[in-house]
Amino acid sequence: MDTKGPTPWAFAFWAVIAWWPVQDVVRGTARPFWLAVPLLVAFLAVYLGTVVSAFDARVPLRLPIAGVVALTGGAALASTELGPNWYVCFPLAGLAAGTVAGHLPNRTPGPEWGLMVLVGGVSTTAGLTIWLGGLKGGGSGSIWWGTVSAGTVTAIVIRLFSVIALLREAREELAHAAVAEERLRFSRDLHDLLGHTLSLMVVKAQAVRRLAEIDPARAAEQAADIEQVGRQALTEVRQAVSGYRGRGLAAELDHARTALADAGVRIVLRRSGGPLPPDPDALLGWVVREGVTNVIRHSGAARCVITVRNDGAQASVEISDDGRAGGDAPPPGNGLSGLGERVGSIGGTLRAAPSSSGFVLAATVPVAKGGE
């Protein structure tokens, strides 16, 4: 038996039980001799073939099942014609039956019919043969019980290791899924963090270029802001690596004011309702960050309205601008796709579409579920 479960050779070893029939043959006490020798050789050969083939997925199970039937018949014939020493063939047949039963699929809940039929058939045949042969006392009970226990325990051991193998595979799949989920989380966080931050740094760098000659003092202020934004971005990337999910709605709204003002976009902020639980608060903060980033990058807007609502059951954020009036919706990028997956994962909705006056990004999330 190896660490992955029993091998066929672990069960083939138990052919040593046939030592008593072998002694009969060697001593010449097995009568008729012409029957004993070929029957013993055939029985052991069928036993080994049945056990080995039961572990071979390439072999149809009907073949080892036929082997169990042949072993049962052979054990009955040997016990009837050759004497009590040959009763030990029944435990070997029971062990082979358990080996096959352990590999039978059990697709429905309830009794293990394969185990009951195979092991039960061998043990019933053993009991009838012993009874008809007139063997009395503890020996008869030992043979019958050895047949039952050999088959049952073998089947249970094989099934147990099959379940362990399935659990091991499930654990590996869960580990792979967790790694994939973490990679997806990190890619989303990194996109949202750096996309917004780099857009803001580009805007400020453009301001530095425009002001460098006409107002060096203001240009220096903008350059200092670029340094500060870069330091903040480094902190946020470290937080993303450690699993931090966002800096919250209030911080994103404050950051949005600065970023939009630097980009020359007038911001109107409307907020109603109380504070949010941590999860929806962080998620709506990501929505604000993504929406403001898109306004700065793509819209060419002069005005941006951010509306935040919380009625206790649901919370929503809507970011609208006047830069895409009547235009088509831009193709969704990684930011909006990842944001949609995040919002959808907690039962929320995300809408990104042109409006009559520009473009709208709106998200609604459940407050209770998100806060659990």
TILOFI-363118 format. One record per residue (C-alpha): residue number from 1; residue in three letters; x, y, z. Coordinates in nm, 4 decimals, decimal comma. Each point is the difference from the previous one (the first is absolute). Layout:
<recs>
<rec NUM 'ALA' <X Y Z>>;
...
</recs>
This chain:
<recs>
<rec 1 'MET' <0,0000 0,0000 0,0000>>;
<rec 2 'ASP' <0,1450 0,3393 -0,0932>>;
<rec 3 'THR' <-0,0944 0,3493 0,1192>>;
<rec 4 'LYS' <-0,2613 0,0270 -0,2729>>;
<rec 5 'GLY' <-0,1847 -0,3147 0,1012>>;
<rec 6 'PRO' <0,0206 -0,3773 -0,0250>>;
<rec 7 'THR' <0,1567 -0,1682 -0,2999>>;
<rec 8 'PRO' <-0,1122 -0,3335 -0,1492>>;
<rec 9 'TRP' <0,3173 -0,1657 0,1267>>;
<rec 10 'ALA' <-0,0996 0,0744 0,3596>>;
<rec 11 'PHE' <-0,2992 -0,2300 -0,0536>>;
<rec 12 'ALA' <0,1847 -0,2462 -0,2200>>;
<rec 13 'PHE' <0,2222 -0,0704 0,3018>>;
<rec 14 'TRP' <-0,2928 -0,1673 0,1763>>;
<rec 15 'ALA' <0,0257 -0,2912 -0,2395>>;
<rec 16 'VAL' <0,2206 -0,1449 0,2779>>;
<rec 17 'ILE' <-0,3288 -0,1093 0,1615>>;
<rec 18 'ALA' <0,0029 -0,2817 -0,2549>>;
<rec 19 'TRP' <0,2883 -0,1561 0,1975>>;
<rec 20 'TRP' <-0,2253 -0,2780 0,1324>>;
<rec 21 'PRO' <-0,1173 -0,1184 -0,3421>>;
<rec 22 'VAL' <0,3617 0,0232 -0,1193>>;
<rec 23 'GLN' <0,1060 -0,2239 0,2873>>;
<rec 24 'ASP' <-0,2670 -0,2518 -0,0985>>;
<rec 25 'VAL' <0,1342 -0,0099 -0,3544>>;
<rec 26 'VAL' <0,3668 -0,0195 0,1067>>;
<rec 27 'ARG' <-0,0656 -0,2797 0,2486>>;
<rec 28 'GLY' <-0,2143 -0,1880 -0,2475>>;
<rec 29 'THR' <-0,2981 -0,0076 0,2358>>;
<rec 30 'ALA' <-0,2274 0,1894 -0,2418>>;
<rec 31 'ARG' <-0,2273 -0,2482 -0,1730>>;
<rec 32 'PRO' <-0,0692 -0,0229 -0,2881>>;
<rec 33 'PHE' <0,3447 0,1345 -0,0844>>;
<rec 34 'TRP' <-0,0850 0,0595 -0,3659>>;
<rec 35 'LEU' <-0,2649 0,2520 0,1143>>;
<rec 36 'ALA' <0,1931 0,1624 0,2854>>;
<rec 37 'VAL' <0,3028 0,1217 -0,1966>>;
<rec 38 'PRO' <-0,1732 0,1702 -0,2970>>;
<rec 39 'LEU' <-0,2734 0,1364 0,2262>>;
<rec 40 'LEU' <0,2527 0,1577 0,2396>>;
<rec 41 'VAL' <0,2053 0,1494 -0,2843>>;
<rec 42 'ALA' <-0,3099 0,1325 -0,1759>>;
<rec 43 'PHE' <-0,1448 0,1404 0,3248>>;
<rec 44 'LEU' <0,3172 0,1927 0,0853>>;
<rec 45 'ALA' <0,0371 0,1251 -0,3566>>;
<rec 46 'VAL' <-0,3601 0,1229 -0,0112>>;
<rec 47 'TYR' <0,0391 0,1597 0,3439>>;
<rec 48 'LEU' <0,3096 0,1960 -0,1045>>;
<rec 49 'GLY' <-0,1580 0,0978 -0,3308>>;
<rec 50 'THR' <-0,3195 0,1182 0,1685>>;
<rec 51 'VAL' <0,1796 0,2114 0,2588>>;
<rec 52 'VAL' <0,2381 0,1586 -0,2482>>;
<rec 53 'SER' <-0,2646 0,0681 -0,2652>>;
<rec 54 'ALA' <-0,2319 0,1604 0,2587>>;
<rec 55 'PHE' <0,2594 0,2771 0,0437>>;
<rec 56 'ASP' <0,0521 0,0465 -0,3742>>;
<rec 57 'ALA' <-0,2380 0,2648 -0,1337>>;
<rec 58 'ARG' <0,0574 -0,1272 -0,3540>>;
<rec 59 'VAL' <-0,1624 -0,3347 0,0835>>;
<rec 60 'PRO' <-0,3830 -0,0092 -0,0038>>;
<rec 61 'LEU' <-0,1325 -0,0838 0,3454>>;
<rec 62 'ARG' <-0,2019 -0,2896 -0,1400>>;
<rec 63 'LEU' <0,3242 -0,1982 -0,0337>>;
<rec 64 'PRO' <0,1041 0,0126 0,3684>>;
<rec 65 'ILE' <-0,3655 -0,0594 0,0938>>;
<rec 66 'ALA' <0,0111 -0,3169 -0,2113>>;
<rec 67 'GLY' <0,3211 -0,0867 0,1825>>;
<rec 68 'VAL' <-0,1802 0,0267 0,3363>>;
<rec 69 'VAL' <-0,2730 -0,2344 -0,1281>>;
<rec 70 'ALA' <0,2642 -0,2474 -0,1189>>;
<rec 71 'LEU' <0,1851 0,0169 0,3333>>;
<rec 72 'THR' <-0,3229 -0,0619 0,1920>>;
<rec 73 'GLY' <-0,0786 -0,3046 -0,2116>>;
<rec 74 'GLY' <0,3574 -0,1254 0,0253>>;
<rec 75 'ALA' <0,0025 0,0371 0,3790>>;
<rec 76 'ALA' <-0,3288 -0,1915 0,0278>>;
<rec 77 'LEU' <0,1269 -0,2780 -0,2267>>;
<rec 78 'ALA' <0,3349 -0,0282 0,1807>>;
<rec 79 'SER' <-0,1626 -0,0018 0,3446>>;
<rec 80 'THR' <-0,2509 -0,2650 -0,1009>>;
<rec 81 'GLU' <0,2378 -0,2343 -0,1848>>;
<rec 82 'LEU' <0,3354 0,0524 0,1707>>;
<rec 83 'GLY' <-0,0710 0,0397 0,3698>>;
<rec 84 'PRO' <-0,0108 0,2540 0,2846>>;
<rec 85 'ASN' <0,3498 0,1412 -0,0655>>;
<rec 86 'TRP' <-0,1370 0,1557 -0,3165>>;
<rec 87 'TYR' <-0,2637 0,2075 0,1813>>;
<rec 88 'VAL' <0,2611 0,2778 0,0230>>;
<rec 89 'CYS' <-0,0666 0,0687 -0,3670>>;
<rec 90 'PHE' <-0,3205 0,1777 0,1062>>;
<rec 91 'PRO' <0,1747 0,2857 0,1898>>;
<rec 92 'LEU' <0,2191 0,0497 -0,3078>>;
<rec 93 'ALA' <-0,3103 0,0164 -0,2190>>;
<rec 94 'GLY' <-0,1552 0,2429 0,2513>>;
<rec 95 'LEU' <0,3108 0,2203 -0,0127>>;
<rec 96 'ALA' <-0,0152 0,0055 -0,3800>>;
<rec 97 'ALA' <-0,3712 0,0865 0,0205>>;
<rec 98 'GLY' <0,0781 0,2914 0,2321>>;
<rec 99 'THR' <0,2708 0,1235 -0,2357>>;
<rec 100 'VAL' <-0,2460 0,0096 -0,2894>>;
<rec 101 'ALA' <-0,2849 0,1430 0,2109>>;
<rec 102 'GLY' <0,2268 0,2832 0,1181>>;
<rec 103 'HIS' <0,0452 0,1111 -0,3600>>;
<rec 104 'LEU' <-0,3653 -0,0197 -0,1000>>;
<rec 105 'PRO' <-0,1632 0,3423 -0,0506>>;
<rec 106 'ASN' <-0,2758 0,0873 0,2441>>;
<rec 107 'ARG' <-0,2004 0,2692 -0,1794>>;
<rec 108 'THR' <-0,2991 0,0091 0,2334>>;
<rec 109 'PRO' <-0,0256 0,0474 0,3765>>;
<rec 110 'GLY' <-0,1012 -0,3012 0,2012>>;
<rec 111 'PRO' <0,1289 -0,3552 0,0410>>;
<rec 112 'GLU' <0,3146 -0,1147 -0,1763>>;
<rec 113 'TRP' <-0,1712 -0,2553 -0,2203>>;
<rec 114 'GLY' <0,3207 -0,1004 -0,1763>>;
<rec 115 'LEU' <0,1662 -0,0784 0,3312>>;
<rec 116 'MET' <-0,3041 -0,1867 0,1278>>;
<rec 117 'VAL' <-0,0363 -0,2122 -0,3134>>;
<rec 118 'LEU' <0,3672 -0,0884 -0,0467>>;
<rec 119 'VAL' <0,1107 -0,0528 0,3604>>;
<rec 120 'GLY' <-0,3420 -0,1298 0,1003>>;
<rec 121 'GLY' <0,0038 -0,2492 -0,2849>>;
<rec 122 'VAL' <0,3411 -0,1370 0,0934>>;
<rec 123 'SER' <-0,0760 -0,0183 0,3725>>;
<rec 124 'THR' <-0,3411 -0,1624 -0,0586>>;
<rec 125 'THR' <0,1608 -0,2619 -0,2241>>;
<rec 126 'ALA' <0,2646 -0,0582 0,2668>>;
<rec 127 'GLY' <-0,2643 -0,0485 0,2701>>;
<rec 128 'LEU' <-0,2031 -0,2436 -0,2101>>;
<rec 129 'THR' <0,3073 -0,1977 -0,1031>>;
<rec 130 'ILE' <0,1213 -0,0301 0,3585>>;
<rec 131 'TRP' <-0,3452 -0,0990 0,1216>>;
<rec 132 'LEU' <-0,0460 -0,2614 -0,2720>>;
<rec 133 'GLY' <0,3538 -0,1291 0,0623>>;
<rec 134 'GLY' <-0,0831 -0,0651 0,3611>>;
<rec 135 'LEU' <0,2796 0,2111 0,1537>>;
<rec 136 'LYS' <-0,0949 0,0816 0,3584>>;
<rec 137 'GLY' <0,1306 0,2129 0,2829>>;
<rec 138 'GLY' <0,2078 0,3177 -0,0003>>;
<rec 139 'GLY' <0,1759 -0,0844 -0,3253>>;
<rec 140 'SER' <-0,3140 0,0448 -0,2069>>;
<rec 141 'GLY' <-0,0763 0,3361 0,1590>>;
<rec 142 'SER' <0,3591 0,1160 -0,0507>>;
<rec 143 'ILE' <-0,0064 -0,0797 -0,3708>>;
<rec 144 'TRP' <-0,3315 0,1762 -0,0517>>;
<rec 145 'TRP' <0,0967 0,3041 0,2064>>;
<rec 146 'GLY' <0,3397 0,0195 -0,1698>>;
<rec 147 'THR' <-0,1736 0,0062 -0,3376>>;
<rec 148 'VAL' <-0,2407 0,2768 0,1045>>;
<rec 149 'SER' <0,2586 0,2169 0,1737>>;
<rec 150 'ALA' <0,2634 -0,0418 -0,2730>>;
<rec 151 'GLY' <-0,2409 0,1214 -0,2665>>;
<rec 152 'THR' <-0,1618 0,2770 0,2040>>;
<rec 153 'VAL' <0,3175 0,1484 0,1470>>;
<rec 154 'THR' <0,1765 -0,0087 -0,3357>>;
<rec 155 'ALA' <-0,2859 0,1824 -0,1720>>;
<rec 156 'ILE' <-0,0153 0,2621 0,2775>>;
<rec 157 'VAL' <0,3759 0,0632 -0,0128>>;
<rec 158 'ILE' <-0,0045 0,0475 -0,3774>>;
<rec 159 'ARG' <-0,3046 0,2298 0,0186>>;
<rec 160 'LEU' <0,1632 0,1976 0,2803>>;
<rec 161 'PHE' <0,3123 0,0674 -0,2033>>;
<rec 162 'SER' <-0,2162 0,0914 -0,3002>>;
<rec 163 'VAL' <-0,1753 0,2625 0,2117>>;
<rec 164 'ILE' <0,3345 0,1261 0,1288>>;
<rec 165 'ALA' <0,1210 0,0335 -0,3596>>;
<rec 166 'LEU' <-0,3132 0,1955 -0,0930>>;
<rec 167 'LEU' <0,0459 0,2286 0,3005>>;
<rec 168 'ARG' <0,3624 0,0559 -0,0948>>;
<rec 169 'GLU' <-0,1021 0,0941 -0,3537>>;
<rec 170 'ALA' <-0,2712 0,2304 0,1334>>;
<rec 171 'ARG' <0,2506 0,1675 0,2305>>;
<rec 172 'GLU' <0,2399 0,0549 -0,2884>>;
<rec 173 'GLU' <-0,2785 0,1438 -0,2142>>;
<rec 174 'LEU' <-0,1028 0,2349 0,2801>>;
<rec 175 'ALA' <0,3611 0,1087 0,0403>>;
<rec 176 'HIS' <0,0283 0,0724 -0,3729>>;
<rec 177 'ALA' <-0,3302 0,1890 0,0102>>;
<rec 178 'ALA' <0,1201 0,2056 0,2969>>;
<rec 179 'VAL' <0,3204 0,0881 -0,1832>>;
<rec 180 'ALA' <-0,1946 0,0990 -0,3117>>;
<rec 181 'GLU' <-0,2397 0,2104 0,2083>>;
<rec 182 'GLU' <0,2887 0,1747 0,1726>>;
<rec 183 'ARG' <0,1678 0,0704 -0,3327>>;
<rec 184 'LEU' <-0,3252 0,1452 -0,1308>>;
<rec 185 'ARG' <-0,0403 0,2108 0,3138>>;
<rec 186 'PHE' <0,3525 0,1317 -0,0250>>;
<rec 187 'SER' <-0,0317 0,0802 -0,3720>>;
<rec 188 'ARG' <-0,3220 0,1929 0,0659>>;
<rec 189 'ASP' <0,1476 0,1898 0,2921>>;
<rec 190 'LEU' <0,3186 0,0807 -0,1863>>;
<rec 191 'HIS' <-0,1915 0,1209 -0,3053>>;
<rec 192 'ASP' <-0,2295 0,2202 0,2058>>;
<rec 193 'LEU' <0,2765 0,1363 0,2189>>;
<rec 194 'LEU' <0,2574 0,0757 -0,2669>>;
<rec 195 'GLY' <-0,2477 0,0970 -0,2710>>;
<rec 196 'HIS' <-0,1439 0,2789 0,2109>>;
<rec 197 'THR' <0,3318 0,1083 0,1484>>;
<rec 198 'LEU' <0,1887 0,0094 -0,3291>>;
<rec 199 'SER' <-0,2832 0,1974 -0,1628>>;
<rec 200 'LEU' <0,0244 0,2561 0,2789>>;
<rec 201 'MET' <0,3785 0,0166 -0,0323>>;
<rec 202 'VAL' <-0,0319 0,0585 -0,3757>>;
<rec 203 'VAL' <-0,2438 0,2881 0,0618>>;
<rec 204 'LYS' <0,2323 0,1569 0,2568>>;
<rec 205 'ALA' <0,3033 -0,0492 -0,2244>>;
<rec 206 'GLN' <-0,1838 0,1847 -0,2781>>;
<rec 207 'ALA' <-0,0732 0,2803 0,2463>>;
<rec 208 'VAL' <0,3691 0,0162 0,0945>>;
<rec 209 'ARG' <0,0951 0,0264 -0,3659>>;
<rec 210 'ARG' <-0,2463 0,2856 -0,0572>>;
<rec 211 'LEU' <0,0966 0,1901 0,3150>>;
<rec 212 'ALA' <0,3751 -0,0556 -0,0045>>;
<rec 213 'GLU' <0,0752 0,3256 -0,1836>>;
<rec 214 'ILE' <-0,2877 0,2255 0,1022>>;
<rec 215 'ASP' <-0,0383 -0,0943 0,3686>>;
<rec 216 'PRO' <0,2917 -0,2004 0,1373>>;
<rec 217 'ALA' <-0,1417 0,0040 0,3541>>;
<rec 218 'ARG' <-0,3266 -0,1683 -0,1015>>;
<rec 219 'ALA' <0,1948 -0,2391 -0,2216>>;
<rec 220 'ALA' <0,2047 -0,0987 0,3035>>;
<rec 221 'GLU' <-0,3210 -0,0594 0,1958>>;
<rec 222 'GLN' <-0,1302 -0,2284 -0,2737>>;
<rec 223 'ALA' <0,3333 -0,1833 -0,0088>>;
<rec 224 'ALA' <-0,0219 -0,0503 0,3764>>;
<rec 225 'ASP' <-0,3512 -0,1375 -0,0487>>;
<rec 226 'ILE' <0,1375 -0,2495 -0,2543>>;
<rec 227 'GLU' <0,2524 -0,1139 0,2594>>;
<rec 228 'GLN' <-0,2720 -0,0335 0,2623>>;
<rec 229 'VAL' <-0,2272 -0,1920 -0,2385>>;
<rec 230 'GLY' <0,2866 -0,2331 -0,0868>>;
<rec 231 'ARG' <0,0659 -0,0710 0,3673>>;
<rec 232 'GLN' <-0,3694 -0,0625 0,0588>>;
<rec 233 'ALA' <-0,0107 -0,2360 -0,2993>>;
<rec 234 'LEU' <0,2909 -0,1976 0,1441>>;
<rec 235 'THR' <-0,1837 -0,0327 0,3314>>;
<rec 236 'GLU' <-0,3184 -0,1119 -0,1723>>;
<rec 237 'VAL' <0,1817 -0,2612 -0,2092>>;
<rec 238 'ARG' <0,1513 -0,1414 0,3189>>;
<rec 239 'GLN' <-0,3463 -0,0077 0,1537>>;
<rec 240 'ALA' <-0,1358 -0,1798 -0,3057>>;
<rec 241 'VAL' <0,2746 -0,2603 0,0253>>;
<rec 242 'SER' <-0,0908 -0,0648 0,3645>>;
<rec 243 'GLY' <-0,3678 -0,0427 -0,0850>>;
<rec 244 'TYR' <-0,1315 0,3481 0,0774>>;
<rec 245 'ARG' <-0,3165 0,0576 -0,2032>>;
<rec 246 'GLY' <-0,0248 0,3773 -0,0207>>;
<rec 247 'ARG' <0,0316 0,3216 0,1968>>;
<rec 248 'GLY' <-0,3718 0,0706 0,0295>>;
<rec 249 'LEU' <-0,2623 0,2220 -0,1529>>;
<rec 250 'ALA' <0,0757 0,3176 0,1966>>;
<rec 251 'ALA' <0,3701 -0,0082 -0,0896>>;
<rec 252 'GLU' <-0,0808 -0,0649 -0,3666>>;
<rec 253 'LEU' <-0,2434 0,2914 -0,0085>>;
<rec 254 'ASP' <0,2640 0,2318 0,1475>>;
<rec 255 'HIS' <0,2517 -0,1276 -0,2514>>;
<rec 256 'ALA' <-0,2529 0,0471 -0,2809>>;
<rec 257 'ARG' <-0,0406 0,3681 0,0871>>;
<rec 258 'THR' <0,3722 0,0585 -0,0333>>;
<rec 259 'ALA' <0,0452 -0,2071 -0,3140>>;
<rec 260 'LEU' <-0,2960 0,1527 -0,1857>>;
<rec 261 'ALA' <0,0974 0,3521 0,1025>>;
<rec 262 'ASP' <0,3542 -0,0533 -0,1277>>;
<rec 263 'ALA' <-0,1450 -0,1288 -0,3282>>;
<rec 264 'GLY' <-0,2149 0,3101 -0,0356>>;
<rec 265 'VAL' <-0,3273 -0,1821 0,0646>>;
<rec 266 'ARG' <-0,2572 0,1597 0,2327>>;
<rec 267 'ILE' <-0,1325 -0,2502 0,2533>>;
<rec 268 'VAL' <-0,3461 -0,0058 0,1557>>;
<rec 269 'LEU' <-0,0347 -0,2406 0,2947>>;
<rec 270 'ARG' <-0,3369 -0,1102 0,1377>>;
<rec 271 'ARG' <-0,0205 -0,2398 0,2929>>;
<rec 272 'SER' <-0,2906 -0,1324 0,2065>>;
<rec 273 'GLY' <-0,0286 -0,2663 0,2676>>;
<rec 274 'GLY' <0,2297 -0,1143 0,2782>>;
<rec 275 'PRO' <0,3395 -0,1723 -0,0036>>;
<rec 276 'LEU' <0,0364 -0,3380 -0,1663>>;
<rec 277 'PRO' <0,1347 -0,3315 0,1335>>;
<rec 278 'PRO' <0,3617 -0,0713 -0,0987>>;
<rec 279 'ASP' <-0,0599 -0,2285 -0,3000>>;
<rec 280 'PRO' <-0,2506 0,2121 -0,1974>>;
<rec 281 'ASP' <0,1895 0,3133 0,1028>>;
<rec 282 'ALA' <0,3233 -0,1356 -0,1512>>;
<rec 283 'LEU' <-0,1776 -0,1292 -0,3108>>;
<rec 284 'LEU' <-0,1736 0,3299 -0,0741>>;
<rec 285 'GLY' <0,3343 0,1680 0,0560>>;
<rec 286 'TRP' <0,1361 -0,2124 -0,2871>>;
<rec 287 'VAL' <-0,2954 0,1115 -0,2141>>;
<rec 288 'VAL' <0,0784 0,3665 0,0674>>;
<rec 289 'ARG' <0,3663 -0,0576 -0,0786>>;
<rec 290 'GLU' <-0,0741 -0,1768 -0,3292>>;
<rec 291 'GLY' <-0,2649 0,2537 -0,1039>>;
<rec 292 'VAL' <0,2174 0,3021 0,0751>>;
<rec 293 'THR' <0,2952 -0,1599 -0,1787>>;
<rec 294 'ASN' <-0,2134 -0,0478 -0,3128>>;
<rec 295 'VAL' <-0,1289 0,3584 0,0188>>;
<rec 296 'ILE' <0,3550 0,1330 0,0109>>;
<rec 297 'ARG' <0,1326 -0,2337 -0,2684>>;
<rec 298 'HIS' <-0,2751 -0,0219 -0,2570>>;
<rec 299 'SER' <-0,2898 0,2374 0,0424>>;
<rec 300 'GLY' <0,1340 0,3472 -0,0723>>;
<rec 301 'ALA' <-0,2713 0,1161 0,2404>>;
<rec 302 'ALA' <-0,0298 0,3393 0,1676>>;
<rec 303 'ARG' <-0,2328 -0,1168 0,2798>>;
<rec 304 'CYS' <-0,0322 -0,3193 0,2019>>;
<rec 305 'VAL' <-0,2820 -0,0832 0,2411>>;
<rec 306 'ILE' <0,0525 -0,2692 0,2673>>;
<rec 307 'THR' <-0,3116 -0,1120 0,1856>>;
<rec 308 'VAL' <0,0184 -0,2328 0,3013>>;
<rec 309 'ARG' <-0,3123 -0,1466 0,1621>>;
<rec 310 'ASN' <-0,0546 -0,2396 0,2917>>;
<rec 311 'ASP' <-0,3542 -0,0950 0,1035>>;
<rec 312 'GLY' <0,1085 -0,2679 0,2481>>;
<rec 313 'ALA' <-0,0771 -0,2916 -0,2306>>;
<rec 314 'GLN' <0,1899 0,1046 -0,3106>>;
<rec 315 'ALA' <0,2745 0,2474 -0,0747>>;
<rec 316 'SER' <0,0807 0,1508 -0,3366>>;
<rec 317 'VAL' <0,2495 0,2228 -0,1733>>;
<rec 318 'GLU' <-0,0637 0,1781 -0,3274>>;
<rec 319 'ILE' <0,2705 0,1870 -0,1902>>;
<rec 320 'SER' <-0,1208 0,2021 -0,2978>>;
<rec 321 'ASP' <0,1864 0,2433 -0,2239>>;
<rec 322 'ASP' <-0,0813 0,2277 -0,2906>>;
<rec 323 'GLY' <0,2764 -0,1138 -0,2282>>;
<rec 324 'ARG' <-0,1714 -0,2685 -0,2141>>;
<rec 325 'ALA' <-0,3392 0,1448 -0,0802>>;
<rec 326 'GLY' <-0,1690 -0,2189 -0,2581>>;
<rec 327 'GLY' <0,3119 -0,2074 -0,0519>>;
<rec 328 'ASP' <0,0469 -0,3746 0,0037>>;
<rec 329 'ALA' <0,1157 -0,1837 0,3068>>;
<rec 330 'PRO' <0,3705 -0,0765 -0,0070>>;
<rec 331 'PRO' <0,0926 -0,3675 -0,0069>>;
<rec 332 'PRO' <0,0346 -0,1374 0,3540>>;
<rec 333 'GLY' <0,3567 -0,0280 0,1172>>;
<rec 334 'ASN' <0,1596 -0,2008 0,2762>>;
<rec 335 'GLY' <-0,1095 0,2561 0,2585>>;
<rec 336 'LEU' <-0,3712 -0,0115 -0,0750>>;
<rec 337 'SER' <0,0042 -0,3778 -0,0552>>;
<rec 338 'GLY' <0,1731 -0,0641 0,3298>>;
<rec 339 'LEU' <-0,2247 0,2501 0,1753>>;
<rec 340 'GLY' <-0,3084 -0,1722 -0,1394>>;
<rec 341 'GLU' <0,1224 -0,3351 0,1329>>;
<rec 342 'ARG' <0,0626 0,1481 0,3436>>;
<rec 343 'VAL' <-0,3405 0,1628 0,0213>>;
<rec 344 'GLY' <-0,1761 -0,3082 -0,1357>>;
<rec 345 'SER' <0,1767 -0,2286 0,2506>>;
<rec 346 'ILE' <-0,1990 0,1557 0,2888>>;
<rec 347 'GLY' <-0,3311 0,0229 -0,1870>>;
<rec 348 'GLY' <0,0381 0,3570 -0,1258>>;
<rec 349 'THR' <-0,0428 0,1548 -0,3436>>;
<rec 350 'LEU' <0,2258 0,2184 -0,2133>>;
<rec 351 'ARG' <-0,1101 0,2164 -0,2911>>;
<rec 352 'ALA' <0,2289 0,1878 -0,2375>>;
<rec 353 'ALA' <-0,1676 0,1710 -0,2962>>;
<rec 354 'PRO' <-0,0403 0,3294 -0,1862>>;
<rec 355 'SER' <-0,2700 0,2350 0,1272>>;
<rec 356 'SER' <-0,1819 0,2938 -0,1575>>;
<rec 357 'SER' <0,2625 0,2368 0,1390>>;
<rec 358 'GLY' <0,3140 -0,2069 0,0076>>;
<rec 359 'PHE' <0,1053 -0,3295 0,1531>>;
<rec 360 'VAL' <-0,1159 -0,1746 0,3200>>;
<rec 361 'LEU' <0,1625 -0,2611 0,2211>>;
<rec 362 'ALA' <-0,2338 -0,1245 0,2733>>;
<rec 363 'ALA' <0,0287 -0,2795 0,2556>>;
<rec 364 'THR' <-0,2454 -0,1307 0,2576>>;
<rec 365 'VAL' <0,0965 -0,2449 0,2739>>;
<rec 366 'PRO' <-0,1931 -0,1607 0,2880>>;
<rec 367 'VAL' <0,1024 0,1541 0,3307>>;
<rec 368 'ALA' <-0,0955 -0,2878 0,2305>>;
<rec 369 'LYS' <0,1642 -0,2760 -0,2089>>;
<rec 370 'GLY' <0,3087 0,2024 -0,0630>>;
<rec 371 'GLY' <0,0409 0,0703 0,3652>>;
<rec 372 'GLU' <-0,0257 -0,3594 0,1186>>;
</recs>
